[in-house]
Amino acid sequence: MNAADDPHVPPLPAYLRSLNEAQREAVVFGCGDQAGPFDPPLLVIAGAGSGKTNTLAHRVAHLVARGADPGRILLLTFTTRAADEMGRRVARILAQLAGARAATLAVSIGWSGTFHSVGARLLREYAGRVGLAPGFTIHDREDCADLMNLVRHELGCSSKDKRFPLKGTCLAIYSSIVNTGGTLAEVLATTYPWCVEWEQDLKRLFLGYVEAKQAQQLLDYDDLLLYWARMMADPKLAREVGERFSHILVDEYQDTNRLQAAILLRMKPDGRGLTVVGDDAQSIYAFRGATVRNILEFPTHFEPPARQVTLDRNYRSSAPILAAANAVIALARERYTKDLWTERRSADRPRLVSVRDDADQAGYVVEQVLRRREDRIKLQSQAVLFRAAHHSARLELELARRNIPYVKFGGLKFLEAAHVKDVLALLRWAQNPRDRVSGFRAIQLLAG
């Protein structure tokens, strides 16, 4: 007999009926009659297209429905947009409870956002206790690069006989050190080998950069995590901040770095009330020092180990595509075991095409686009996906060469990038000395 038909089993709340069994397990795990701070740690391995965001939103809503104070729930997401979307979903789910508890309609999660935004908010509150002025300012990456450049000039790095790394490169090296916890020598050897000869000068530069920030009470984005982590290294402060939140839920945990993991483990050393969601197979960014070790090792930080729930039903793709994806994922040396599956069937199979280089790849894609256009599939009904914005450069050149119109989503079009416009301005000015706009842009490339 189905549990739903058993008169001795309480009926599922309406907001849980749309979830599959694994999703429901992740949503209700650790929640007794009264949700409190004693929930054991939970790791949700959410495969691609498995309804991860929906599951996380339902867990937040379920905690509130069970009596958790929404003001003591901390929701950490990868982007601000994700936090906003999560908040809207939670509100919609709670709206389903309006008949029984109309007050829940007005519920909003008070602490929701990226690690950096939440870190900034906490540092404002605790500034005086961590050696910061409450009025400290936060500089974005471009402003920080300018400050790095000022220090670079003051130390005479820009006037050396051999060309010293540019400000953006210097800032990237510094950021990598902070987020990975590696030494300057390690970061240079593994990621910036062409800058190894400048190791001692970079040490002086980074020391000067830090001193400049401290003197001016400035923080960069990396400092938001660094200061938060240092604050949590104080057991008393860590306990005080950790006790402010009965539940901490983290999205995209596979994309967290060493500092972010340390912050969570210091706030919730026993894991109570801590839920992390992610997929080790999607740890592909290495963004700001992200490491897959965080999600692979998460259960082992607690005794007993964190509970693991796997979401493996895919709602986005067809069976042939998932078969190919599962075969690729299975090649990973370390991974959480899961095989994505779906009820969506299709006779179409993905095709693996081998080409000699990126030029041939662009040519092949354009030929396929044109062939489908001849089959009466409009250009606006076709899409080309790529992992990063700069990967489209060769394809854009080929599209432009063949006079095929296109719209790019994410990043600038190749011909709109600053360095490309600089080269074009120089060529146009050489061709037409009366072109004042191109001449002005070209002249600005010269120092002074």
N, C-alpha and C positions, 0 to 999 in steps of 0.2 A: 504494500500500500504506500502511496506517495505521502510523504510527511505533511504536505499541504492539506491532505484529506483526513489526517488523523485528528479526531476531536480533542485528544489530550495534548496536542502540540499547539501552542499559541500561534495565531496567524501572523504572518510576516507583516511588518509595517509597510504601508503603500510605497514608501520611498526606497525599499529594498527589493521589491518584486522585479524590477527591471534588470537586476544584476544576475550574473551567472554565479555558480556555486563558489568558484575560487574568489571572485570579487567580493561576494558576501562574507566569505571567511576572513578576508583581509580587512573588511569594513568593521566587523563586530569583534574581532580578536581582542581579548583583554578587557572588554567592556562588560562589567557586571551590571547589576541593577542600578548602581550609581557609578558613573564614570569618575575616576579620581586619579590621584597621582601614583597609584600603585600598578598601573598597567605595565606588563613586561615589554621589553624591546621587540620590535617587529621589523623584519626586512621583507619588502615586497619586490620580487623580481618580476618586472612587467615587460614582457616581450613587445616588440613593435606592433602597434595597432591593437593592443589588447585592452584598451579602455583605461589606461593608467590614470589619466587626469580625472575621469569620471569616478574611479574608485577612490582616489584620494579625497575628492570633494565629498563623496558620500561618507567617508570615514570622519571627516571634520563635522559634517552635519549630524552623524550618529552620535558623536561625542557630546555635542550640544544637546541633542534630543535626550541623552541619558543624564543630563544634568551638569555637564562640564561648563565652567564659566568661559564664554567666548573671549573675554578679556585676558584670560590666562592661557590661550592657545597661540602658539607661534608657528606660522606657516612660512617656510623658506622655499623660494622658487629660483629657477635659473635666470628668469627675466622679469621685469616689472609687469610686462603684458601678461605673462603667465599668472602672476599673482592676482591681477585684476580679473582675469578670466576665472580663476579658481574661486574668487570671492563671489562672482555672479552665479556660478554653479551652486555654491553652498546656499546662497539666498534662495535660488529656485527650488532646491531640494527641501529646505526648511519651510518654504511656502506650502508644501504639501501637508504640513502638520497644522495648518491654520485652523482646521476644524477643532482640533483637540487643544492646541496651545497657540492662540492667535498672537501671543507676545513674541513668538519666535520670528515672526515676519520682520521685526525690527532689528534682528540680530545681525551684527557684522563682526568680522574677526579684526580685533584691534591691532594685532601684530602680524602683518603679512607683507612680504616683499623679498627682495634679493638679500643675500648675505651682506652685501655692501651697504644697502639702504638701512637694514636693521642695525648693522654695526654702527653706522653713522648716528642713528637715533640713540642707541645705548651710550655711545661715547659722549654725546651731548649731555646726557644725564649724569654720567660718572666722570666727566672731564677733570674736575678738581681732584679726584682721587687717583687719577692716573697721570698727573703731571701735565695736563692740557688746560689751556684757557678755554672757558665755555664758549667764547666767540671765535674759536678756530675756524679757518676757512678750508674748503675742500676744492682742490684744483683738478680739472679734468686732464686727460692724457696730453692734450695739446699744450695746455698751460704748463704742465710738468716738464714737457720736452723743452719749452722755452726757458724754464728755470735751470734745467740741466745744461742748456746751451750757455746761459750766463756764467754759470760756474766753470764750464768748459773754457770759456774765453778768459775768465779771471785767472785760471791756473795755467794759461798759456798753451793749452792743448791744441788750439786751433791754428797755432802758428808754427807747428813743428815741420821739419823738413819733409817727412812722409805724412801722407794724409791720415789724420786721426778719425776714428769712427764718428759718424754724424750723430746728432742729438737723439734722433729716434732710435738708432741702434743702441746707444748708451743706455737709454731708458729701458729698452727691451731687455738688455742684459741684467740691469739692476732689478727689474720686475721679476725676472726668472729666478734670480737668487732668493728674493723674498718669498716667493710662492712655492718654490720647490724645496727650500731649506738647504740647497746645495752651496758649495763654496764657489767663489769666483773662478777658480782654476777649473773646477768640474764643469761649470756652465760653459766656459769658453771652449774647453776641449770637446764637449759633446755637441754644442749647438752653434757656437760662434768661433770656429777654429781659425778663421782669418783675422781674428782680433787678439790672438794669444800674445803677440809681441807687445801689446799695450797693457798687460795685466797690472803692472805696478802703477801706471798712470791712471788706469780705471779705478784702482783702489783709492787713490787720492781724490779722484773726481767724485766717487760715490760718498766718501767721507764728507767732502765739501757740500755735496747736494743735501745730505742728511742734516748737516749743521745749518745750512741755509733754511731748510724747512722748519727746523726747531726754532731758529731765531725769529722767523716770521710767523710762527704758529700756523703752519700750513700742513695739510695732510693730502697725500695722493690716494688713489683708489686702493693701492696695495696696503697703505697704512691703516685703512679702515679694518682690514682683517688682522694686520699685524698687531695693532694696539688692542683690538678686541681679544686676540689670543693671549697677549701679554697680561691683559686684565684678568683673564680666566686662569692664568698661572698662579694667581693668588687664591688659595683655597677658600678664604673667607668671602672674597668677592664672587668667586665662581659659585659657591653655595647660595649666596644672596641672589645673584642673577638667575641661577637655575631654578630656585624656588619660586620665582615670579611666574614661571610657566608650568602648568600641570601637564601640558602636552606640547611636544615639538615634532612637527612633521616636515620632512625634507623631500623635495621633488628633485629628480635628475641627480641622484646621489653619485652616479658614476662619473659625473663631471665636477666633483668637488676636489679640492687640493688638500695638501697636508695641513695648512692652517685651518681650513674649514672643518676638517675632521677633528682636529685637536680641540677646537671651540666646542663642538657638540659633546665630545667625550668628557670634557671638563665640566660642562654644564650639567650633564646627566651621566655621571660615572657609573651608576648602576643600571642605566638604560631605561629606567622607569618613565613611561610616557613618551618614549622616543620611537618614532616611526620613520624609516627612510624607504624611499621608493626609487627604483632605477633599473637599469639593465646593463650588465657587464658587457654584453655584445654590442652595445651602442656607445661604448667609451672610445670615442674616435677624435675628440677635439684637442685634448691636452691644453685646454684653454686656461690661461693663468696658472699653469703648473698642475692641472688636473691629473689625477692618477687613478687607475682602475683598482689599485691595491685597496683603496678605501672601502669599496663595496665588496670586494672579495674577502676581506678580513673582518668586516663588520661584525658578524655573529660571534667571533672568537674573543671580542673585547668584554664579554659579559659571561657570568656564571649563574645559572645555566646559560648556554648560548642563545642568542636571539632567535625567535621563531621565524621561519622562512615560509612565505606563501608565494607560489608561482602563478602568474597570470599568463597562460599560454594559448588561449583562444584568440585568434586574430580576426578582427572585424573589417579589415581594410583591404586585404589582398586575396587573390585566388589561390587554390591549392598548388598549382604548378610553380607559382612564384615562391610560396612558402617552402616547397620542397627544395628549391635551389638555395634559398636563404638558410635553411636548416643544415644543408650540406656544407656551406661555407662556415657557419658558426661552429660546426662540429670539429673543425680543424684547429680551433683555439687550444693552446696547451693547458690553460687554466680557465675554467668557466663553471657557471651554474648550469646543471643539466636541465634542458627544456627543449621541447620540440613544438614549435608553433603549428597550430592546426586551424582549420576553418571549415565552415559548411558551404562556402562559396566555391562552386565548381566552374571550370572553364576548359574549353578545348584548346585555347591559345596557350602557348608555352613561351617563356622568356628565351631570348636568343643571345648567345655569347659570341661577339664578333671580335676577332683579333686584327689589329692594324699595326703598321710599322712605327708610326709616330703620331704626335698630336695633329700634325697637318693632315695626314690621311684620315685621322679620326674625324676632324672637322669636315673634310670632304665627304666622308661616308654619311655623316649625319645630314648634311645639306642635301645630298642626293636622295636620301630617304624622305626628307621633307618635301622635296619637289615631286617625288614619285607619288606620294600620298595626295599632294595637291592635284595631280593629274587624275587621281581616283576620286576627285571631288570632295576631299577633306580640306576645308578651308585652313589657311595659314593660322588664323586666330583660334582654331580648334586643335592646334598642335603645340606641344610643349617639349622643351629640352631641359633636363634637370642636371645640375652640377653641384658638387660639394661646397665649393667656395667661389666667391664672386670672380676672382682673378682666373679661375679655370676656364672661363668662357671667352678669354681674349682671342684665341686662335679662331674659334667658331664665329665670333663677331666680325673678324676681318674677312672671313670667307663669305658670310652673309652680305657684308657691305660690298665685297667684290662682285657678287652676283646680283646686287641690287635687290635683295630680298628684305622687305620691311620686317622689323621685329620690335618687341618691347622687352626690356630687361627688368626683372624684379630682383632687388638685392644688389647693392653696390652701384657704382657708376658704370655707364657704358664705356667701352674701351677708349673710344675717341673723346670721351669727356674727362678722362683721368688727367690730373694736373701735369704729370711728366710727359704724357702724350701731347697735350695742348702746348706745352713749352716747346717741344720739338717742332710741332706744326707751325707755331708762331715764328720760330727762327727761319724755317723754310719759306714761309709766306713773305716775311720781311726781306729775305734775300732775293726773292722773286720780284717783290714790289716795295722798294724803299719808301714809298709814300704811305704805306699802310701803318698809320700811327699806332693803332691798337696792338697789332702784332709786334711792332718795334718796341713799344713800351713794355710789353710782357717779356720780350727777349732781353732787354736791357736790365730788367729787375733780377735776372739770373746772375748778374755780375755783383760781386761783393761791393758794398758801398754805394 
